[in-house]
Amino acid sequence: MELIIGLCAALSAGIACGVVGGGIKYRLNRNRDYPEEKKAAYQRLWKAGSTVMRFATGTILALGLIWCAGFLVVGALYPDQADYANNMSELIVGVLTVVSIMFAFYEFVRRK
């Protein structure tokens, strides 16, 4: 069980480092073809917020997939830990649902 948890933690750390590296690369390589004067300040803020929310939501969903799969394996390999694994997976899915709803609402308001 500790091996599976360690594997999930290592994958989580790898995803976190990859997202940070990708964000830095995105920030350094983006094109600025639009004139700043023609954009309102709140539109830029919403667009930046949308980018951050997209990366954050994608990262959280990827981490949730890894941890739910890890707890699925824990439940399959260690029947005495099946209730624990099931409860943790349900908790993760609940958090992912809330995060997805928040992102969908943010995008709905931004495009309105």
N, CA, C and O atoms as CSV, one atom per row, in Angstrom:
chain,resi,resn,atom,element,x,y,z
A,1,MET,N,N,0.828,-1.186,0.000
A,1,MET,CA,C,0.000,0.000,0.000
A,1,MET,C,C,0.874,1.252,0.000
A,1,MET,O,O,0.556,2.232,-0.673
A,2,GLU,N,N,1.965,1.221,0.745
A,2,GLU,CA,C,2.848,2.381,0.789
A,2,GLU,C,C,3.493,2.636,-0.564
A,2,GLU,O,O,3.754,3.784,-0.923
A,3,LEU,N,N,3.753,1.563,-1.323
A,3,LEU,CA,C,4.324,1.719,-2.654
A,3,LEU,C,C,3.352,2.449,-3.578
A,3,LEU,O,O,3.756,3.330,-4.337
A,4,ILE,N,N,2.092,2.090,-3.514
A,4,ILE,CA,C,1.081,2.730,-4.361
A,4,ILE,C,C,0.922,4.196,-3.984
A,4,ILE,O,O,0.846,5.058,-4.860
A,5,ILE,N,N,0.871,4.483,-2.686
A,5,ILE,CA,C,0.754,5.869,-2.233
A,5,ILE,C,C,1.990,6.664,-2.651
A,5,ILE,O,O,1.878,7.815,-3.071
A,6,GLY,N,N,3.164,6.051,-2.539
A,6,GLY,CA,C,4.401,6.713,-2.974
A,6,GLY,C,C,4.400,6.990,-4.466
A,6,GLY,O,O,4.851,8.048,-4.904
A,7,LEU,N,N,3.894,6.040,-5.253
A,7,LEU,CA,C,3.800,6.231,-6.696
A,7,LEU,C,C,2.852,7.381,-7.036
A,7,LEU,O,O,3.160,8.211,-7.891
A,8,CYS,N,N,1.710,7.427,-6.370
A,8,CYS,CA,C,0.758,8.523,-6.597
A,8,CYS,C,C,1.368,9.864,-6.208
A,8,CYS,O,O,1.166,10.862,-6.899
A,9,ALA,N,N,2.110,9.893,-5.109
A,9,ALA,CA,C,2.752,11.137,-4.682
A,9,ALA,C,C,3.815,11.570,-5.688
A,9,ALA,O,O,3.938,12.759,-5.980
A,10,ALA,N,N,4.584,10.618,-6.221
A,10,ALA,CA,C,5.604,10.951,-7.215
A,10,ALA,C,C,4.969,11.469,-8.502
A,10,ALA,O,O,5.453,12.439,-9.085
A,11,LEU,N,N,3.896,10.832,-8.946
A,11,LEU,CA,C,3.196,11.316,-10.139
A,11,LEU,C,C,2.603,12.699,-9.908
A,11,LEU,O,O,2.612,13.536,-10.811
A,12,SER,N,N,2.090,12.945,-8.711
A,12,SER,CA,C,1.543,14.260,-8.379
A,12,SER,C,C,2.631,15.322,-8.429
A,12,SER,O,O,2.412,16.411,-8.958
A,13,ALA,N,N,3.796,15.014,-7.885
A,13,ALA,CA,C,4.909,15.964,-7.915
A,13,ALA,C,C,5.350,16.223,-9.352
A,13,ALA,O,O,5.656,17.361,-9.708
A,14,GLY,N,N,5.384,15.186,-10.175
A,14,GLY,CA,C,5.751,15.357,-11.579
A,14,GLY,C,C,4.764,16.230,-12.329
A,14,GLY,O,O,5.163,17.076,-13.129
A,15,ILE,N,N,3.481,16.032,-12.076
A,15,ILE,CA,C,2.470,16.863,-12.730
A,15,ILE,C,C,2.584,18.304,-12.265
A,15,ILE,O,O,2.488,19.224,-13.078
A,16,ALA,N,N,2.787,18.515,-10.978
A,16,ALA,CA,C,2.914,19.878,-10.459
A,16,ALA,C,C,4.117,20.581,-11.082
A,16,ALA,O,O,4.013,21.739,-11.485
A,17,CYS,N,N,5.251,19.900,-11.166
A,17,CYS,CA,C,6.441,20.500,-11.786
A,17,CYS,C,C,6.204,20.766,-13.271
A,17,CYS,O,O,6.629,21.800,-13.787
A,18,GLY,N,N,5.540,19.857,-13.954
A,18,GLY,CA,C,5.242,20.054,-15.369
A,18,GLY,C,C,4.317,21.228,-15.618
A,18,GLY,O,O,4.501,21.969,-16.583
A,19,VAL,N,N,3.325,21.405,-14.759
A,19,VAL,CA,C,2.403,22.533,-14.914
A,19,VAL,C,C,3.129,23.850,-14.669
A,19,VAL,O,O,2.921,24.820,-15.398
A,20,VAL,N,N,3.974,23.887,-13.651
A,20,VAL,CA,C,4.740,25.111,-13.386
A,20,VAL,C,C,5.668,25.415,-14.557
A,20,VAL,O,O,5.743,26.558,-15.007
A,21,GLY,N,N,6.375,24.403,-15.054
A,21,GLY,CA,C,7.257,24.602,-16.202
A,21,GLY,C,C,6.492,25.021,-17.448
A,21,GLY,O,O,6.937,25.904,-18.181
A,22,GLY,N,N,5.351,24.399,-17.693
A,22,GLY,CA,C,4.526,24.781,-18.841
A,22,GLY,C,C,3.984,26.190,-18.721
A,22,GLY,O,O,3.904,26.917,-19.710
A,23,GLY,N,N,3.610,26.579,-17.502
A,23,GLY,CA,C,3.132,27.947,-17.288
A,23,GLY,C,C,4.216,28.973,-17.544
A,23,GLY,O,O,3.958,30.023,-18.134
A,24,ILE,N,N,5.429,28.674,-17.102
A,24,ILE,CA,C,6.548,29.590,-17.355
A,24,ILE,C,C,6.828,29.667,-18.850
A,24,ILE,O,O,7.040,30.756,-19.384
A,25,LYS,N,N,6.830,28.527,-19.528
A,25,LYS,CA,C,7.058,28.510,-20.972
A,25,LYS,C,C,5.965,29.288,-21.701
A,25,LYS,O,O,6.255,30.053,-22.621
A,26,TYR,N,N,4.721,29.096,-21.297
A,26,TYR,CA,C,3.607,29.821,-21.910
A,26,TYR,C,C,3.767,31.320,-21.716
A,26,TYR,O,O,3.549,32.102,-22.640
A,27,ARG,N,N,4.144,31.708,-20.522
A,27,ARG,CA,C,4.288,33.133,-20.193
A,27,ARG,C,C,5.414,33.764,-21.012
A,27,ARG,O,O,5.298,34.918,-21.427
A,28,LEU,N,N,6.489,33.038,-21.248
A,28,LEU,CA,C,7.625,33.585,-21.983
A,28,LEU,C,C,7.408,33.606,-23.492
A,28,LEU,O,O,7.989,34.447,-24.178
A,29,ASN,N,N,6.592,32.708,-24.023
A,29,ASN,CA,C,6.457,32.557,-25.471
A,29,ASN,C,C,5.147,33.067,-26.046
A,29,ASN,O,O,4.871,32.831,-27.223
A,30,ARG,N,N,4.343,33.746,-25.274
A,30,ARG,CA,C,3.050,34.178,-25.815
A,30,ARG,C,C,3.223,35.390,-26.728
A,30,ARG,O,O,4.124,36.209,-26.542
A,31,ASN,N,N,2.342,35.478,-27.708
A,31,ASN,CA,C,2.369,36.594,-28.658
A,31,ASN,C,C,1.532,37.742,-28.127
A,31,ASN,O,O,0.503,37.538,-27.484
A,32,ARG,N,N,1.986,38.931,-28.403
A,32,ARG,CA,C,1.248,40.117,-27.964
A,32,ARG,C,C,0.904,40.961,-29.198
A,32,ARG,O,O,1.402,42.075,-29.363
A,33,ASP,N,N,0.059,40.418,-30.041
A,33,ASP,CA,C,-0.316,41.096,-31.277
A,33,ASP,C,C,-1.394,42.148,-31.077
A,33,ASP,O,O,-1.562,43.008,-31.942
A,34,TYR,N,N,-2.105,42.116,-30.012
A,34,TYR,CA,C,-3.214,43.039,-29.796
A,34,TYR,C,C,-2.712,44.287,-29.067
A,34,TYR,O,O,-1.839,44.196,-28.204
A,35,PRO,N,N,-3.258,45.438,-29.412
A,35,PRO,CA,C,-2.863,46.670,-28.704
A,35,PRO,C,C,-3.511,46.724,-27.327
A,35,PRO,O,O,-4.701,46.450,-27.171
A,36,GLU,N,N,-2.721,47.075,-26.354
A,36,GLU,CA,C,-3.193,47.128,-24.972
A,36,GLU,C,C,-4.228,48.224,-24.763
A,36,GLU,O,O,-5.102,48.088,-23.906
A,37,GLU,N,N,-4.147,49.302,-25.525
A,37,GLU,CA,C,-5.067,50.428,-25.329
A,37,GLU,C,C,-6.506,50.064,-25.662
A,37,GLU,O,O,-7.437,50.619,-25.080
A,38,LYS,N,N,-6.693,49.144,-26.585
A,38,LYS,CA,C,-8.049,48.818,-27.033
A,38,LYS,C,C,-8.741,47.789,-26.145
A,38,LYS,O,O,-9.942,47.550,-26.275
A,39,LYS,N,N,-8.002,47.209,-25.279
A,39,LYS,CA,C,-8.606,46.241,-24.354
A,39,LYS,C,C,-8.916,46.924,-23.041
A,39,LYS,O,O,-8.099,47.671,-22.504
A,40,ALA,N,N,-10.069,46.667,-22.547
A,40,ALA,CA,C,-10.434,47.207,-21.232
A,40,ALA,C,C,-9.708,46.401,-20.156
A,40,ALA,O,O,-9.359,45.237,-20.355
A,41,ALA,N,N,-9.496,47.035,-19.037
A,41,ALA,CA,C,-8.733,46.397,-17.965
A,41,ALA,C,C,-9.442,45.149,-17.442
A,41,ALA,O,O,-8.790,44.144,-17.155
A,42,TYR,N,N,-10.745,45.202,-17.318
A,42,TYR,CA,C,-11.442,44.032,-16.783
A,42,TYR,C,C,-11.434,42.859,-17.751
A,42,TYR,O,O,-11.449,41.709,-17.312
A,43,GLN,N,N,-11.409,43.118,-19.062
A,43,GLN,CA,C,-11.359,42.024,-20.024
A,43,GLN,C,C,-10.028,41.288,-19.946
A,43,GLN,O,O,-9.984,40.062,-20.053
A,44,ARG,N,N,-8.951,42.030,-19.760
A,44,ARG,CA,C,-7.646,41.386,-19.607
A,44,ARG,C,C,-7.601,40.555,-18.330
A,44,ARG,O,O,-7.045,39.457,-18.297
A,45,LEU,N,N,-8.195,41.103,-17.294
A,45,LEU,CA,C,-8.209,40.377,-16.029
A,45,LEU,C,C,-8.994,39.073,-16.162
A,45,LEU,O,O,-8.560,38.030,-15.672
A,46,TRP,N,N,-10.150,39.133,-16.825
A,46,TRP,CA,C,-10.951,37.926,-17.013
A,46,TRP,C,C,-10.211,36.907,-17.872
A,46,TRP,O,O,-10.260,35.708,-17.596
A,47,LYS,N,N,-9.528,37.379,-18.910
A,47,LYS,CA,C,-8.798,36.461,-19.776
A,47,LYS,C,C,-7.655,35.793,-19.018
A,47,LYS,O,O,-7.436,34.588,-19.140
A,48,ALA,N,N,-6.934,36.584,-18.240
A,48,ALA,CA,C,-5.849,36.009,-17.437
A,48,ALA,C,C,-6.412,35.030,-16.415
A,48,ALA,O,O,-5.844,33.963,-16.182
A,49,GLY,N,N,-7.522,35.400,-15.815
A,49,GLY,CA,C,-8.160,34.499,-14.856
A,49,GLY,C,C,-8.606,33.207,-15.513
A,49,GLY,O,O,-8.523,32.137,-14.911
A,50,SER,N,N,-9.078,33.305,-16.752
A,50,SER,CA,C,-9.513,32.112,-17.471
A,50,SER,C,C,-8.339,31.174,-17.736
A,50,SER,O,O,-8.473,29.956,-17.621
A,51,THR,N,N,-7.191,31.743,-18.091
A,51,THR,CA,C,-6.006,30.922,-18.328
A,51,THR,C,C,-5.573,30.219,-17.049
A,51,THR,O,O,-5.266,29.027,-17.058
A,52,VAL,N,N,-5.553,30.955,-15.967
A,52,VAL,CA,C,-5.168,30.365,-14.680
A,52,VAL,C,C,-6.163,29.280,-14.278
A,52,VAL,O,O,-5.766,28.204,-13.832
A,53,MET,N,N,-7.454,29.563,-14.437
A,53,MET,CA,C,-8.478,28.577,-14.069
A,53,MET,C,C,-8.372,27.322,-14.937
A,53,MET,O,O,-8.563,26.210,-14.445
A,54,ARG,N,N,-8.068,27.498,-16.233
A,54,ARG,CA,C,-7.949,26.347,-17.123
A,54,ARG,C,C,-6.797,25.445,-16.683
A,54,ARG,O,O,-6.955,24.228,-16.592
A,55,PHE,N,N,-5.637,26.048,-16.410
A,55,PHE,CA,C,-4.494,25.255,-15.962
A,55,PHE,C,C,-4.759,24.618,-14.603
A,55,PHE,O,O,-4.428,23.452,-14.387
A,56,ALA,N,N,-5.346,25.368,-13.697
A,56,ALA,CA,C,-5.617,24.839,-12.356
A,56,ALA,C,C,-6.624,23.688,-12.418
A,56,ALA,O,O,-6.442,22.662,-11.763
A,57,THR,N,N,-7.683,23.866,-13.207
A,57,THR,CA,C,-8.697,22.815,-13.318
A,57,THR,C,C,-8.122,21.565,-13.964
A,57,THR,O,O,-8.370,20.453,-13.497
A,58,GLY,N,N,-7.362,21.738,-15.031
A,58,GLY,CA,C,-6.737,20.584,-15.678
A,58,GLY,C,C,-5.786,19.845,-14.759
A,58,GLY,O,O,-5.748,18.615,-14.743
A,59,THR,N,N,-5.017,20.606,-13.996
A,59,THR,CA,C,-4.082,19.990,-13.054
A,59,THR,C,C,-4.820,19.222,-11.967
A,59,THR,O,O,-4.458,18.090,-11.647
A,60,ILE,N,N,-5.845,19.830,-11.406
A,60,ILE,CA,C,-6.601,19.171,-10.340
A,60,ILE,C,C,-7.306,17.919,-10.862
A,60,ILE,O,O,-7.365,16.907,-10.164
A,61,LEU,N,N,-7.839,17.979,-12.080
A,61,LEU,CA,C,-8.486,16.795,-12.652
A,61,LEU,C,C,-7.474,15.676,-12.903
A,61,LEU,O,O,-7.773,14.506,-12.663
A,62,ALA,N,N,-6.280,16.026,-13.384
A,62,ALA,CA,C,-5.249,15.007,-13.608
A,62,ALA,C,C,-4.811,14.375,-12.286
A,62,ALA,O,O,-4.647,13.159,-12.196
A,63,LEU,N,N,-4.625,15.209,-11.268
A,63,LEU,CA,C,-4.253,14.675,-9.954
A,63,LEU,C,C,-5.365,13.799,-9.384
A,63,LEU,O,O,-5.094,12.765,-8.774
A,64,GLY,N,N,-6.610,14.210,-9.582
A,64,GLY,CA,C,-7.737,13.403,-9.114
A,64,GLY,C,C,-7.791,12.053,-9.802
A,64,GLY,O,O,-8.091,11.041,-9.169
A,65,LEU,N,N,-7.501,12.033,-11.100
A,65,LEU,CA,C,-7.473,10.764,-11.833
A,65,LEU,C,C,-6.400,9.838,-11.270
A,65,LEU,O,O,-6.640,8.649,-11.065
A,66,ILE,N,N,-5.222,10.390,-11.022
A,66,ILE,CA,C,-4.127,9.569,-10.488
A,66,ILE,C,C,-4.488,9.009,-9.117
A,66,ILE,O,O,-4.314,7.816,-8.867
A,67,TRP,N,N,-4.990,9.863,-8.231
A,67,TRP,CA,C,-5.280,9.406,-6.871
A,67,TRP,C,C,-6.473,8.461,-6.827
A,67,TRP,O,O,-6.472,7.516,-6.039
A,68,CYS,N,N,-7.491,8.691,-7.652
A,68,CYS,CA,C,-8.625,7.749,-7.682
A,68,CYS,C,C,-8.178,6.388,-8.204
A,68,CYS,O,O,-8.593,5.352,-7.685
A,69,ALA,N,N,-7.326,6.392,-9.238
A,69,ALA,CA,C,-6.800,5.121,-9.743
A,69,ALA,C,C,-5.939,4.440,-8.684
A,69,ALA,O,O,-5.984,3.220,-8.529
A,70,GLY,N,N,-5.165,5.226,-7.965
A,70,GLY,CA,C,-4.342,4.656,-6.892
A,70,GLY,C,C,-5.186,4.021,-5.805
A,70,GLY,O,O,-4.875,2.928,-5.333
A,71,PHE,N,N,-6.253,4.698,-5.406
A,71,PHE,CA,C,-7.123,4.128,-4.374
A,71,PHE,C,C,-7.920,2.940,-4.908
A,71,PHE,O,O,-8.285,2.048,-4.143
A,72,LEU,N,N,-8.193,2.919,-6.215
A,72,LEU,CA,C,-8.824,1.746,-6.813
A,72,LEU,C,C,-7.905,0.530,-6.688
A,72,LEU,O,O,-8.352,-0.566,-6.349
A,73,VAL,N,N,-6.636,0.736,-6.962
A,73,VAL,CA,C,-5.665,-0.353,-6.838
A,73,VAL,C,C,-5.519,-0.774,-5.375
A,73,VAL,O,O,-5.440,-1.966,-5.078
A,74,VAL,N,N,-5.482,0.200,-4.461
A,74,VAL,CA,C,-5.395,-0.128,-3.030
A,74,VAL,C,C,-6.594,-0.971,-2.615
A,74,VAL,O,O,-6.436,-1.968,-1.911
A,75,GLY,N,N,-7.788,-0.581,-3.044
A,75,GLY,CA,C,-8.986,-1.342,-2.698
A,75,GLY,C,C,-8.988,-2.738,-3.284
A,75,GLY,O,O,-9.512,-3.671,-2.675
A,76,ALA,N,N,-8.396,-2.888,-4.480
A,76,ALA,CA,C,-8.358,-4.207,-5.111
A,76,ALA,C,C,-7.302,-5.113,-4.478
A,76,ALA,O,O,-7.528,-6.313,-4.327
A,77,LEU,N,N,-6.171,-4.555,-4.114
A,77,LEU,CA,C,-5.081,-5.374,-3.575
A,77,LEU,C,C,-5.199,-5.638,-2.078
A,77,LEU,O,O,-4.726,-6.662,-1.584
A,78,TYR,N,N,-5.822,-4.727,-1.369
A,78,TYR,CA,C,-5.943,-4.852,0.088
A,78,TYR,C,C,-7.423,-4.776,0.474
A,78,TYR,O,O,-7.924,-3.690,0.766
A,79,PRO,N,N,-8.121,-5.900,0.479
A,79,PRO,CA,C,-9.564,-5.892,0.761
A,79,PRO,C,C,-9.922,-5.290,2.116
A,79,PRO,O,O,-11.016,-4.750,2.278
A,80,ASP,N,N,-9.023,-5.374,3.084
A,80,ASP,CA,C,-9.322,-4.786,4.388
A,80,ASP,C,C,-9.301,-3.256,4.340
A,80,ASP,O,O,-9.833,-2.603,5.238
A,81,GLN,N,N,-8.696,-2.685,3.309
A,81,GLN,CA,C,-8.645,-1.231,3.138
A,81,GLN,C,C,-9.661,-0.731,2.100
A,81,GLN,O,O,-9.617,0.432,1.700
A,82,ALA,N,N,-10.569,-1.607,1.668
A,82,ALA,CA,C,-11.506,-1.248,0.601
A,82,ALA,C,C,-12.430,-0.099,1.010
A,82,ALA,O,O,-12.688,0.793,0.203
A,83,ASP,N,N,-12.926,-0.104,2.237
A,83,ASP,CA,C,-13.802,0.985,2.682
A,83,ASP,C,C,-13.061,2.315,2.706
A,83,ASP,O,O,-13.595,3.339,2.280
A,84,TYR,N,N,-11.836,2.293,3.202
A,84,TYR,CA,C,-11.011,3.506,3.229
A,84,TYR,C,C,-10.785,4.029,1.815
A,84,TYR,O,O,-10.950,5.220,1.554
A,85,ALA,N,N,-10.403,3.127,0.894
A,85,ALA,CA,C,-10.136,3.530,-0.485
A,85,ALA,C,C,-11.400,4.079,-1.144
A,85,ALA,O,O,-11.340,5.067,-1.875
A,86,ASN,N,N,-12.535,3.445,-0.888
A,86,ASN,CA,C,-13.795,3.907,-1.457
A,86,ASN,C,C,-14.157,5.293,-0.931
A,86,ASN,O,O,-14.553,6.167,-1.702
A,87,ASN,N,N,-14.025,5.494,0.368
A,87,ASN,CA,C,-14.352,6.798,0.952
A,87,ASN,C,C,-13.432,7.899,0.434
A,87,ASN,O,O,-13.885,9.010,0.160
A,88,MET,N,N,-12.151,7.598,0.302
A,88,MET,CA,C,-11.211,8.599,-0.212
A,88,MET,C,C,-11.524,8.936,-1.671
A,88,MET,O,O,-11.453,10.100,-2.065
A,89,SER,N,N,-11.867,7.935,-2.465
A,89,SER,CA,C,-12.221,8.183,-3.867
A,89,SER,C,C,-13.480,9.033,-3.968
A,89,SER,O,O,-13.557,9.931,-4.807
A,90,GLU,N,N,-14.462,8.759,-3.124
A,90,GLU,CA,C,-15.680,9.573,-3.128
A,90,GLU,C,C,-15.381,11.014,-2.738
A,90,GLU,O,O,-15.951,11.944,-3.309
A,91,LEU,N,N,-14.501,11.200,-1.779
A,91,LEU,CA,C,-14.109,12.546,-1.372
A,91,LEU,C,C,-13.411,13.280,-2.514
A,91,LEU,O,O,-13.689,14.453,-2.763
A,92,ILE,N,N,-12.514,12.597,-3.200
A,92,ILE,CA,C,-11.801,13.205,-4.327
A,92,ILE,C,C,-12.779,13.581,-5.431
A,92,ILE,O,O,-12.690,14.679,-5.981
A,93,VAL,N,N,-13.701,12.700,-5.762
A,93,VAL,CA,C,-14.680,12.988,-6.817
A,93,VAL,C,C,-15.561,14.170,-6.426
A,93,VAL,O,O,-15.908,14.987,-7.279
A,94,GLY,N,N,-15.926,14.271,-5.159
A,94,GLY,CA,C,-16.711,15.418,-4.698
A,94,GLY,C,C,-15.964,16.726,-4.877
A,94,GLY,O,O,-16.538,17.714,-5.334
A,95,VAL,N,N,-14.694,16.739,-4.522
A,95,VAL,CA,C,-13.882,17.952,-4.688
A,95,VAL,C,C,-13.737,18.293,-6.167
A,95,VAL,O,O,-13.840,19.459,-6.546
A,96,LEU,N,N,-13.501,17.291,-7.001
A,96,LEU,CA,C,-13.365,17.537,-8.439
A,96,LEU,C,C,-14.656,18.083,-9.039
A,96,LEU,O,O,-14.615,18.925,-9.936
A,97,THR,N,N,-15.780,17.620,-8.560
A,97,THR,CA,C,-17.063,18.132,-9.042
A,97,THR,C,C,-17.218,19.604,-8.708
A,97,THR,O,O,-17.640,20.391,-9.555
A,98,VAL,N,N,-16.885,19.982,-7.493
A,98,VAL,CA,C,-16.986,21.390,-7.090
A,98,VAL,C,C,-16.048,22.255,-7.922
A,98,VAL,O,O,-16.436,23.336,-8.364
A,99,VAL,N,N,-14.819,21.794,-8.139
A,99,VAL,CA,C,-13.856,22.560,-8.935
A,99,VAL,C,C,-14.359,22.720,-10.369
A,99,VAL,O,O,-14.255,23.807,-10.938
A,100,SER,N,N,-14.894,21.669,-10.952
A,100,SER,CA,C,-15.409,21.742,-12.322
A,100,SER,C,C,-16.599,22.688,-12.425
A,100,SER,O,O,-16.716,23.424,-13.405
A,101,ILE,N,N,-17.470,22.679,-11.443
A,101,ILE,CA,C,-18.620,23.591,-11.449
A,101,ILE,C,C,-18.152,25.036,-11.338
A,101,ILE,O,O,-18.678,25.914,-12.022
A,102,MET,N,N,-17.171,25.285,-10.484
A,102,MET,CA,C,-16.649,26.652,-10.348
A,102,MET,C,C,-16.032,27.135,-11.660
A,102,MET,O,O,-16.242,28.282,-12.053
A,103,PHE,N,N,-15.272,26.273,-12.340
A,103,PHE,CA,C,-14.670,26.653,-13.614
A,103,PHE,C,C,-15.739,26.909,-14.668
A,103,PHE,O,O,-15.635,27.877,-15.421
A,104,ALA,N,N,-16.758,26.070,-14.737
A,104,ALA,CA,C,-17.833,26.260,-15.711
A,104,ALA,C,C,-18.580,27.566,-15.459
A,104,ALA,O,O,-18.915,28.275,-16.408
A,105,PHE,N,N,-18.843,27.892,-14.206
A,105,PHE,CA,C,-19.512,29.149,-13.883
A,105,PHE,C,C,-18.640,30.341,-14.260
A,105,PHE,O,O,-19.144,31.328,-14.796
A,106,TYR,N,N,-17.351,30.264,-13.990
A,106,TYR,CA,C,-16.424,31.341,-14.335
A,106,TYR,C,C,-16.429,31.582,-15.844
A,106,TYR,O,O,-16.497,32.728,-16.289
A,107,GLU,N,N,-16.356,30.510,-16.631
A,107,GLU,CA,C,-16.370,30.651,-18.090
A,107,GLU,C,C,-17.716,31.181,-18.584
A,107,GLU,O,O,-17.758,31.972,-19.526
A,108,PHE,N,N,-18.801,30.759,-17.966
A,108,PHE,CA,C,-20.122,31.250,-18.354
A,108,PHE,C,C,-20.217,32.755,-18.134
A,108,PHE,O,O,-20.699,33.482,-19.003
A,109,VAL,N,N,-19.765,33.218,-16.991
A,109,VAL,CA,C,-19.823,34.652,-16.689
A,109,VAL,C,C,-18.879,35.423,-17.599
A,109,VAL,O,O,-19.205,36.532,-18.024
A,110,ARG,N,N,-17.724,34.861,-17.903
A,110,ARG,CA,C,-16.741,35.548,-18.742
A,110,ARG,C,C,-17.263,35.736,-20.163
A,110,ARG,O,O,-17.018,36.776,-20.773
A,111,ARG,N,N,-17.964,34.767,-20.689
A,111,ARG,CA,C,-18.433,34.840,-22.081
A,111,ARG,C,C,-19.773,35.529,-22.231
A,111,ARG,O,O,-20.233,35.749,-23.351
A,112,LYS,N,N,-20.401,35.869,-21.130
A,112,LYS,CA,C,-21.722,36.497,-21.188
A,112,LYS,C,C,-21.631,37.935,-21.624
A,112,LYS,O,O,-22.653,38.614,-21.726
